[in-house]
Amino acid sequence: MNEYKEKYQKLMANSGKDLQVIICQKLKDNYFGVKRFFLMSETTKEWIIHPIFIQDNGSIQTGNGSYLFKSLHSYENAKDLLIERIKQEI
């Protein structure tokens, strides 16, 4: 799973986000050739919740992310939203 975290961090770095992954939750393994995860990560100013999709060939894509400013949301608020988003996917 660490390789997926690293791929995601590199993908986000390419879009200007320097972040660290805090939580990585695997949803389904090999669902139509795609591994599905939800990640919660942080930058200095925000919490980011993203679904990610990893193809069998190793390519990675992100889905619709939630960006929460730390000035408005605590770690617990962000974690609760992550749990809600995971429940919607199951």
Biopython code that builds the backbone (N, CA, C, O; Angstrom):
import numpy as np
from Bio.PDB.StructureBuilder import StructureBuilder

atoms = [
    (1, "MET", "N", (0.819, -1.189, 0.000)),
    (1, "MET", "CA", (0.000, 0.000, 0.000)),
    (1, "MET", "C", (0.869, 1.261, 0.000)),
    (1, "MET", "O", (0.443, 2.307, -0.490)),
    (2, "ASN", "N", (2.067, 1.166, 0.540)),
    (2, "ASN", "CA", (2.949, 2.330, 0.572)),
    (2, "ASN", "C", (3.283, 2.843, -0.817)),
    (2, "ASN", "O", (3.432, 4.049, -1.017)),
    (3, "GLU", "N", (3.405, 1.922, -1.793)),
    (3, "GLU", "CA", (3.709, 2.360, -3.150)),
    (3, "GLU", "C", (2.584, 3.233, -3.709)),
    (3, "GLU", "O", (2.844, 4.162, -4.473)),
    (4, "TYR", "N", (1.329, 2.938, -3.332)),
    (4, "TYR", "CA", (0.203, 3.743, -3.798)),
    (4, "TYR", "C", (0.208, 5.125, -3.153)),
    (4, "TYR", "O", (-0.098, 6.125, -3.802)),
    (5, "LYS", "N", (0.558, 5.169, -1.880)),
    (5, "LYS", "CA", (0.681, 6.468, -1.200)),
    (5, "LYS", "C", (1.736, 7.319, -1.897)),
    (5, "LYS", "O", (1.523, 8.507, -2.140)),
    (6, "GLU", "N", (2.865, 6.712, -2.213)),
    (6, "GLU", "CA", (3.952, 7.447, -2.867)),
    (6, "GLU", "C", (3.538, 7.929, -4.259)),
    (6, "GLU", "O", (3.842, 9.059, -4.641)),
    (7, "LYS", "N", (2.848, 7.079, -5.014)),
    (7, "LYS", "CA", (2.376, 7.488, -6.344)),
    (7, "LYS", "C", (1.414, 8.665, -6.231)),
    (7, "LYS", "O", (1.489, 9.609, -7.018)),
    (8, "TYR", "N", (0.514, 8.610, -5.260)),
    (8, "TYR", "CA", (-0.445, 9.690, -5.057)),
    (8, "TYR", "C", (0.284, 10.980, -4.677)),
    (8, "TYR", "O", (-0.021, 12.045, -5.213)),
    (9, "GLN", "N", (1.235, 10.888, -3.765)),
    (9, "GLN", "CA", (1.990, 12.069, -3.347)),
    (9, "GLN", "C", (2.725, 12.681, -4.542)),
    (9, "GLN", "O", (2.779, 13.904, -4.667)),
    (10, "LYS", "N", (3.291, 11.852, -5.420)),
    (10, "LYS", "CA", (3.977, 12.369, -6.613)),
    (10, "LYS", "C", (2.987, 13.022, -7.566)),
    (10, "LYS", "O", (3.260, 14.087, -8.121)),
    (11, "LEU", "N", (1.825, 12.378, -7.756)),
    (11, "LEU", "CA", (0.793, 12.936, -8.623)),
    (11, "LEU", "C", (0.353, 14.308, -8.124)),
    (11, "LEU", "O", (0.238, 15.252, -8.905)),
    (12, "MET", "N", (0.109, 14.414, -6.825)),
    (12, "MET", "CA", (-0.321, 15.686, -6.254)),
    (12, "MET", "C", (0.796, 16.725, -6.276)),
    (12, "MET", "O", (0.527, 17.914, -6.447)),
    (13, "ALA", "N", (2.040, 16.295, -6.106)),
    (13, "ALA", "CA", (3.170, 17.230, -6.180)),
    (13, "ALA", "C", (3.251, 17.849, -7.571)),
    (13, "ALA", "O", (3.604, 19.019, -7.716)),
    (14, "ASN", "N", (2.926, 17.065, -8.585)),
    (14, "ASN", "CA", (2.925, 17.584, -9.955)),
    (14, "ASN", "C", (1.873, 18.669, -10.151)),
    (14, "ASN", "O", (1.995, 19.497, -11.054)),
    (15, "SER", "N", (0.841, 18.669, -9.310)),
    (15, "SER", "CA", (-0.192, 19.702, -9.403)),
    (15, "SER", "C", (0.011, 20.804, -8.355)),
    (15, "SER", "O", (-0.881, 21.621, -8.122)),
    (16, "GLY", "N", (1.188, 20.817, -7.728)),
    (16, "GLY", "CA", (1.525, 21.894, -6.815)),
    (16, "GLY", "C", (1.176, 21.658, -5.354)),
    (16, "GLY", "O", (1.270, 22.585, -4.550)),
    (17, "LYS", "N", (0.779, 20.452, -4.989)),
    (17, "LYS", "CA", (0.418, 20.148, -3.599)),
    (17, "LYS", "C", (1.515, 19.307, -2.951)),
    (17, "LYS", "O", (1.768, 18.176, -3.365)),
    (18, "ASP", "N", (2.158, 19.867, -1.936)),
    (18, "ASP", "CA", (3.139, 19.123, -1.149)),
    (18, "ASP", "C", (2.406, 18.599, 0.072)),
    (18, "ASP", "O", (2.058, 19.370, 0.967)),
    (19, "LEU", "N", (2.165, 17.282, 0.117)),
    (19, "LEU", "CA", (1.331, 16.734, 1.170)),
    (19, "LEU", "C", (1.889, 15.433, 1.703)),
    (19, "LEU", "O", (2.790, 14.827, 1.122)),
    (20, "GLN", "N", (1.328, 15.024, 2.822)),
    (20, "GLN", "CA", (1.634, 13.738, 3.446)),
    (20, "GLN", "C", (0.329, 12.977, 3.634)),
    (20, "GLN", "O", (-0.659, 13.534, 4.112)),
    (21, "VAL", "N", (0.329, 11.706, 3.257)),
    (21, "VAL", "CA", (-0.853, 10.864, 3.438)),
    (21, "VAL", "C", (-0.916, 10.423, 4.895)),
    (21, "VAL", "O", (0.069, 9.925, 5.441)),
    (22, "ILE", "N", (-2.070, 10.604, 5.521)),
    (22, "ILE", "CA", (-2.272, 10.235, 6.921)),
    (22, "ILE", "C", (-2.997, 8.889, 7.023)),
    (22, "ILE", "O", (-2.582, 8.008, 7.775)),
    (23, "ILE", "N", (-4.078, 8.743, 6.264)),
    (23, "ILE", "CA", (-4.895, 7.532, 6.313)),
    (23, "ILE", "C", (-5.078, 7.004, 4.896)),
    (23, "ILE", "O", (-5.352, 7.770, 3.972)),
    (24, "CYS", "N", (-4.928, 5.705, 4.730)),
    (24, "CYS", "CA", (-5.167, 5.058, 3.446)),
    (24, "CYS", "C", (-6.083, 3.870, 3.695)),
    (24, "CYS", "O", (-5.705, 2.924, 4.386)),
    (25, "GLN", "N", (-7.280, 3.917, 3.137)),
    (25, "GLN", "CA", (-8.262, 2.841, 3.326)),
    (25, "GLN", "C", (-8.566, 2.189, 1.984)),
    (25, "GLN", "O", (-9.062, 2.841, 1.066)),
    (26, "LYS", "N", (-8.269, 0.907, 1.878)),
    (26, "LYS", "CA", (-8.570, 0.172, 0.648)),
    (26, "LYS", "C", (-10.048, -0.166, 0.630)),
    (26, "LYS", "O", (-10.588, -0.630, 1.634)),
    (27, "LEU", "N", (-10.723, 0.065, -0.519)),
    (27, "LEU", "CA", (-12.146, -0.230, -0.623)),
    (27, "LEU", "C", (-12.396, -1.588, -1.249)),
    (27, "LEU", "O", (-12.992, -2.463, -0.621)),
    (28, "LYS", "N", (-11.953, -1.768, -2.463)),
    (28, "LYS", "CA", (-12.188, -3.031, -3.162)),
    (28, "LYS", "C", (-10.927, -3.395, -3.920)),
    (28, "LYS", "O", (-10.231, -2.532, -4.454)),
    (29, "ASP", "N", (-10.646, -4.688, -3.957)),
    (29, "ASP", "CA", (-9.475, -5.147, -4.683)),
    (29, "ASP", "C", (-9.884, -5.641, -6.058)),
    (29, "ASP", "O", (-10.759, -6.496, -6.201)),
    (30, "ASN", "N", (-9.238, -5.090, -7.053)),
    (30, "ASN", "CA", (-9.410, -5.518, -8.433)),
    (30, "ASN", "C", (-10.874, -5.476, -8.879)),
    (30, "ASN", "O", (-11.395, -6.453, -9.416)),
    (31, "TYR", "N", (-11.515, -4.360, -8.655)),
    (31, "TYR", "CA", (-12.897, -4.118, -9.065)),
    (31, "TYR", "C", (-12.878, -3.693, -10.525)),
    (31, "TYR", "O", (-12.586, -2.536, -10.826)),
    (32, "PHE", "N", (-13.183, -4.609, -11.434)),
    (32, "PHE", "CA", (-13.081, -4.376, -12.875)),
    (32, "PHE", "C", (-11.680, -3.911, -13.266)),
    (32, "PHE", "O", (-11.526, -2.994, -14.073)),
    (33, "GLY", "N", (-10.669, -4.544, -12.693)),
    (33, "GLY", "CA", (-9.287, -4.212, -13.027)),
    (33, "GLY", "C", (-8.752, -2.970, -12.341)),
    (33, "GLY", "O", (-7.689, -2.467, -12.706)),
    (34, "VAL", "N", (-9.480, -2.471, -11.349)),
    (34, "VAL", "CA", (-9.074, -1.241, -10.661)),
    (34, "VAL", "C", (-9.052, -1.481, -9.156)),
    (34, "VAL", "O", (-10.005, -2.017, -8.591)),
    (35, "LYS", "N", (-7.964, -1.082, -8.517)),
    (35, "LYS", "CA", (-7.908, -1.083, -7.055)),
    (35, "LYS", "C", (-8.407, 0.283, -6.603)),
    (35, "LYS", "O", (-8.014, 1.306, -7.164)),
    (36, "ARG", "N", (-9.270, 0.304, -5.593)),
    (36, "ARG", "CA", (-9.876, 1.555, -5.138)),
    (36, "ARG", "C", (-9.502, 1.824, -3.687)),
    (36, "ARG", "O", (-9.576, 0.938, -2.835)),
    (37, "PHE", "N", (-9.097, 3.067, -3.422)),
    (37, "PHE", "CA", (-8.691, 3.488, -2.086)),
    (37, "PHE", "C", (-9.316, 4.848, -1.785)),
    (37, "PHE", "O", (-9.696, 5.583, -2.697)),
    (38, "PHE", "N", (-9.415, 5.166, -0.520)),
    (38, "PHE", "CA", (-9.675, 6.535, -0.084)),
    (38, "PHE", "C", (-8.464, 6.957, 0.725)),
    (38, "PHE", "O", (-7.980, 6.206, 1.571)),
    (39, "LEU", "N", (-7.978, 8.156, 0.466)),
    (39, "LEU", "CA", (-6.834, 8.698, 1.191)),
    (39, "LEU", "C", (-7.231, 9.990, 1.876)),
    (39, "LEU", "O", (-7.986, 10.795, 1.332)),
    (40, "MET", "N", (-6.711, 10.175, 3.073)),
    (40, "MET", "CA", (-6.803, 11.469, 3.734)),
    (40, "MET", "C", (-5.365, 11.943, 3.900)),
    (40, "MET", "O", (-4.520, 11.230, 4.440)),
    (41, "SER", "N", (-5.108, 13.131, 3.438)),
    (41, "SER", "CA", (-3.761, 13.680, 3.528)),
    (41, "SER", "C", (-3.846, 15.106, 4.044)),
    (41, "SER", "O", (-4.927, 15.676, 4.195)),
    (42, "GLU", "N", (-2.670, 15.663, 4.309)),
    (42, "GLU", "CA", (-2.653, 17.040, 4.808)),
    (42, "GLU", "C", (-1.519, 17.828, 4.191)),
    (42, "GLU", "O", (-0.455, 17.295, 3.879)),
    (43, "THR", "N", (-1.777, 19.112, 4.024)),
    (43, "THR", "CA", (-0.751, 20.092, 3.693)),
    (43, "THR", "C", (-0.648, 20.992, 4.917)),
    (43, "THR", "O", (-1.269, 20.716, 5.943)),
    (44, "THR", "N", (0.111, 22.041, 4.821)),
    (44, "THR", "CA", (0.207, 22.945, 5.963)),
    (44, "THR", "C", (-1.110, 23.674, 6.229)),
    (44, "THR", "O", (-1.352, 24.119, 7.351)),
    (45, "LYS", "N", (-1.968, 23.801, 5.202)),
    (45, "LYS", "CA", (-3.187, 24.586, 5.350)),
    (45, "LYS", "C", (-4.491, 23.814, 5.226)),
    (45, "LYS", "O", (-5.550, 24.345, 5.560)),
    (46, "GLU", "N", (-4.440, 22.564, 4.751)),
    (46, "GLU", "CA", (-5.702, 21.877, 4.494)),
    (46, "GLU", "C", (-5.608, 20.369, 4.685)),
    (46, "GLU", "O", (-4.531, 19.772, 4.654)),
    (47, "TRP", "N", (-6.779, 19.784, 4.884)),
    (47, "TRP", "CA", (-6.967, 18.333, 4.861)),
    (47, "TRP", "C", (-7.523, 18.016, 3.478)),
    (47, "TRP", "O", (-8.357, 18.761, 2.963)),
    (48, "ILE", "N", (-7.076, 16.930, 2.875)),
    (48, "ILE", "CA", (-7.559, 16.542, 1.553)),
    (48, "ILE", "C", (-8.036, 15.095, 1.613)),
    (48, "ILE", "O", (-7.322, 14.211, 2.087)),
    (49, "ILE", "N", (-9.250, 14.870, 1.127)),
    (49, "ILE", "CA", (-9.812, 13.526, 1.066)),
    (49, "ILE", "C", (-10.047, 13.208, -0.411)),
    (49, "ILE", "O", (-10.765, 13.927, -1.107)),
    (50, "HIS", "N", (-9.435, 12.129, -0.871)),
    (50, "HIS", "CA", (-9.535, 11.750, -2.275)),
    (50, "HIS", "C", (-9.804, 10.268, -2.437)),
    (50, "HIS", "O", (-9.178, 9.449, -1.764)),
    (51, "PRO", "N", (-10.725, 9.909, -3.320)),
    (51, "PRO", "CA", (-10.738, 8.529, -3.774)),
    (51, "PRO", "C", (-9.638, 8.417, -4.833)),
    (51, "PRO", "O", (-9.437, 9.339, -5.624)),
    (52, "ILE", "N", (-8.936, 7.296, -4.845)),
    (52, "ILE", "CA", (-7.957, 7.073, -5.916)),
    (52, "ILE", "C", (-8.238, 5.720, -6.546)),
    (52, "ILE", "O", (-8.742, 4.799, -5.903)),
    (53, "PHE", "N", (-7.900, 5.633, -7.812)),
    (53, "PHE", "CA", (-8.132, 4.437, -8.601)),
    (53, "PHE", "C", (-6.814, 4.044, -9.247)),
    (53, "PHE", "O", (-6.180, 4.854, -9.923)),
    (54, "ILE", "N", (-6.403, 2.796, -9.036)),
    (54, "ILE", "CA", (-5.131, 2.327, -9.566)),
    (54, "ILE", "C", (-5.415, 1.185, -10.522)),
    (54, "ILE", "O", (-5.935, 0.140, -10.133)),
    (55, "GLN", "N", (-5.060, 1.406, -11.792)),
    (55, "GLN", "CA", (-5.258, 0.401, -12.838)),
    (55, "GLN", "C", (-4.262, -0.738, -12.650)),
    (55, "GLN", "O", (-3.246, -0.583, -11.973)),
    (56, "ASP", "N", (-4.560, -1.871, -13.252)),
    (56, "ASP", "CA", (-3.647, -3.009, -13.186)),
    (56, "ASP", "C", (-2.273, -2.677, -13.751)),
    (56, "ASP", "O", (-1.275, -3.275, -13.349)),
    (57, "ASN", "N", (-2.215, -1.721, -14.689)),
    (57, "ASN", "CA", (-0.927, -1.336, -15.274)),
    (57, "ASN", "C", (-0.153, -0.355, -14.386)),
    (57, "ASN", "O", (0.941, 0.077, -14.748)),
    (58, "GLY", "N", (-0.717, -0.005, -13.229)),
    (58, "GLY", "CA", (-0.030, 0.863, -12.281)),
    (58, "GLY", "C", (-0.361, 2.335, -12.396)),
    (58, "GLY", "O", (0.081, 3.128, -11.564)),
    (59, "SER", "N", (-1.138, 2.730, -13.418)),
    (59, "SER", "CA", (-1.497, 4.147, -13.531)),
    (59, "SER", "C", (-2.475, 4.512, -12.427)),
    (59, "SER", "O", (-3.228, 3.667, -11.943)),
    (60, "ILE", "N", (-2.456, 5.764, -12.041)),
    (60, "ILE", "CA", (-3.261, 6.232, -10.910)),
    (60, "ILE", "C", (-4.096, 7.434, -11.328)),
    (60, "ILE", "O", (-3.628, 8.305, -12.063)),
    (61, "GLN", "N", (-5.335, 7.472, -10.854)),
    (61, "GLN", "CA", (-6.221, 8.600, -11.097)),
    (61, "GLN", "C", (-6.902, 8.960, -9.784)),
    (61, "GLN", "O", (-7.103, 8.106, -8.920)),
    (62, "THR", "N", (-7.252, 10.228, -9.648)),
    (62, "THR", "CA", (-7.994, 10.651, -8.468)),
    (62, "THR", "C", (-9.433, 10.947, -8.871)),
    (62, "THR", "O", (-9.722, 11.302, -10.013)),
    (63, "GLY", "N", (-10.314, 10.791, -7.908)),
    (63, "GLY", "CA", (-11.717, 11.133, -8.113)),
    (63, "GLY", "C", (-12.003, 12.503, -7.529)),
    (63, "GLY", "O", (-11.092, 13.309, -7.344)),
    (64, "ASN", "N", (-13.251, 12.763, -7.243)),
    (64, "ASN", "CA", (-13.698, 14.047, -6.712)),
    (64, "ASN", "C", (-13.198, 14.216, -5.272)),
    (64, "ASN", "O", (-13.647, 13.508, -4.370)),
    (65, "GLY", "N", (-12.291, 15.130, -5.066)),
    (65, "GLY", "CA", (-11.702, 15.337, -3.748)),
    (65, "GLY", "C", (-12.438, 16.367, -2.918)),
    (65, "GLY", "O", (-13.155, 17.221, -3.440)),
    (66, "SER", "N", (-12.242, 16.266, -1.611)),
    (66, "SER", "CA", (-12.751, 17.260, -0.671)),
    (66, "SER", "C", (-11.555, 17.975, -0.067)),
    (66, "SER", "O", (-10.641, 17.334, 0.453)),
    (67, "TYR", "N", (-11.557, 19.292, -0.131)),
    (67, "TYR", "CA", (-10.469, 20.110, 0.398)),
    (67, "TYR", "C", (-11.011, 20.923, 1.571)),
    (67, "TYR", "O", (-11.906, 21.750, 1.395)),
    (68, "LEU", "N", (-10.475, 20.690, 2.756)),
    (68, "LEU", "CA", (-10.982, 21.313, 3.975)),
    (68, "LEU", "C", (-9.888, 22.165, 4.609)),
    (68, "LEU", "O", (-8.831, 21.646, 4.970)),
    (69, "PHE", "N", (-10.127, 23.447, 4.746)),
    (69, "PHE", "CA", (-9.138, 24.314, 5.368)),
    (69, "PHE", "C", (-9.002, 24.001, 6.853)),
    (69, "PHE", "O", (-9.997, 23.860, 7.564)),
    (70, "LYS", "N", (-7.768, 23.896, 7.306)),
    (70, "LYS", "CA", (-7.518, 23.584, 8.718)),
    (70, "LYS", "C", (-8.033, 24.680, 9.636)),
    (70, "LYS", "O", (-8.361, 24.420, 10.794)),
    (71, "SER", "N", (-8.104, 25.888, 9.133)),
    (71, "SER", "CA", (-8.609, 26.986, 9.961)),
    (71, "SER", "C", (-10.103, 26.817, 10.260)),
    (71, "SER", "O", (-10.617, 27.419, 11.203)),
    (72, "LEU", "N", (-10.800, 26.002, 9.461)),
    (72, "LEU", "CA", (-12.233, 25.798, 9.643)),
    (72, "LEU", "C", (-12.600, 24.388, 10.099)),
    (72, "LEU", "O", (-13.697, 24.172, 10.614)),
    (73, "HIS", "N", (-11.693, 23.426, 9.916)),
    (73, "HIS", "CA", (-11.992, 22.023, 10.205)),
    (73, "HIS", "C", (-10.869, 21.380, 11.006)),
    (73, "HIS", "O", (-9.693, 21.526, 10.674)),
    (74, "SER", "N", (-11.240, 20.676, 12.053)),
    (74, "SER", "CA", (-10.258, 19.948, 12.853)),
    (74, "SER", "C", (-9.931, 18.616, 12.177)),
    (74, "SER", "O", (-10.587, 18.217, 11.215)),
    (75, "TYR", "N", (-8.920, 17.946, 12.691)),
    (75, "TYR", "CA", (-8.573, 16.607, 12.223)),
    (75, "TYR", "C", (-9.780, 15.680, 12.370)),
    (75, "TYR", "O", (-10.081, 14.899, 11.467)),
    (76, "GLU", "N", (-10.462, 15.769, 13.498)),
    (76, "GLU", "CA", (-11.623, 14.913, 13.736)),
    (76, "GLU", "C", (-12.739, 15.172, 12.728)),
    (76, "GLU", "O", (-13.373, 14.226, 12.260)),
    (77, "ASN", "N", (-12.995, 16.448, 12.382)),
    (77, "ASN", "CA", (-14.001, 16.765, 11.361)),
    (77, "ASN", "C", (-13.637, 16.132, 10.028)),
    (77, "ASN", "O", (-14.484, 15.547, 9.354)),
    (78, "ALA", "N", (-12.368, 16.254, 9.657)),
    (78, "ALA", "CA", (-11.904, 15.696, 8.385)),
    (78, "ALA", "C", (-12.019, 14.173, 8.393)),
    (78, "ALA", "O", (-12.434, 13.571, 7.403)),
    (79, "LYS", "N", (-11.652, 13.562, 9.503)),
    (79, "LYS", "CA", (-11.739, 12.106, 9.614)),
    (79, "LYS", "C", (-13.199, 11.641, 9.534)),
    (79, "LYS", "O", (-13.485, 10.619, 8.911)),
    (80, "ASP", "N", (-14.115, 12.373, 10.152)),
    (80, "ASP", "CA", (-15.541, 12.039, 10.075)),
    (80, "ASP", "C", (-16.041, 12.105, 8.629)),
    (80, "ASP", "O", (-16.813, 11.248, 8.199)),
    (81, "LEU", "N", (-15.601, 13.123, 7.881)),
    (81, "LEU", "CA", (-15.993, 13.231, 6.477)),
    (81, "LEU", "C", (-15.414, 12.063, 5.673)),
    (81, "LEU", "O", (-16.093, 11.519, 4.803)),
    (82, "LEU", "N", (-14.181, 11.679, 5.954)),
    (82, "LEU", "CA", (-13.575, 10.522, 5.296)),
    (82, "LEU", "C", (-14.432, 9.281, 5.535)),
    (82, "LEU", "O", (-14.706, 8.533, 4.596)),
    (83, "ILE", "N", (-14.852, 9.056, 6.759)),
    (83, "ILE", "CA", (-15.679, 7.892, 7.108)),
    (83, "ILE", "C", (-17.010, 7.949, 6.344)),
    (83, "ILE", "O", (-17.473, 6.934, 5.823)),
    (84, "GLU", "N", (-17.618, 9.131, 6.281)),
    (84, "GLU", "CA", (-18.882, 9.285, 5.551)),
    (84, "GLU", "C", (-18.695, 8.967, 4.063)),
    (84, "GLU", "O", (-19.523, 8.286, 3.459)),
    (85, "ARG", "N", (-17.612, 9.462, 3.487)),
    (85, "ARG", "CA", (-17.371, 9.212, 2.059)),
    (85, "ARG", "C", (-17.127, 7.736, 1.802)),
    (85, "ARG", "O", (-17.570, 7.207, 0.783)),
    (86, "ILE", "N", (-16.430, 7.061, 2.709)),
    (86, "ILE", "CA", (-16.193, 5.630, 2.558)),
    (86, "ILE", "C", (-17.515, 4.871, 2.642)),
    (86, "ILE", "O", (-17.758, 3.964, 1.845)),
    (87, "LYS", "N", (-18.371, 5.232, 3.601)),
    (87, "LYS", "CA", (-19.683, 4.575, 3.738)),
    (87, "LYS", "C", (-20.511, 4.706, 2.463)),
    (87, "LYS", "O", (-21.228, 3.777, 2.090)),
    (88, "GLN", "N", (-20.417, 5.842, 1.802)),
    (88, "GLN", "CA", (-21.170, 6.059, 0.563)),
    (88, "GLN", "C", (-20.673, 5.143, -0.556)),
    (88, "GLN", "O", (-21.432, 4.804, -1.464)),
    (89, "GLU", "N", (-19.424, 4.749, -0.496)),
    (89, "GLU", "CA", (-18.841, 3.916, -1.551)),
    (89, "GLU", "C", (-19.061, 2.426, -1.331)),
    (89, "GLU", "O", (-18.974, 1.636, -2.271)),
    (90, "ILE", "N", (-19.349, 2.041, -0.082)),
    (90, "ILE", "CA", (-19.471, 0.601, 0.217)),
    (90, "ILE", "C", (-20.837, 0.083, -0.167)),
    (90, "ILE", "O", (-21.120, -1.102, 0.011)),
]
sb = StructureBuilder()
sb.init_structure("model")
sb.init_model(0)
sb.init_chain("A")
sb.init_seg("    ")
for serial, (resi, resn, name, xyz) in enumerate(atoms, 1):
    if name == "N":
        sb.init_residue(resn, " ", resi, " ")
    sb.init_atom(name, np.array(xyz, "f"), 0.0, 1.0, " ", f" {name:<3s}", serial, name[0])
structure = sb.get_structure()
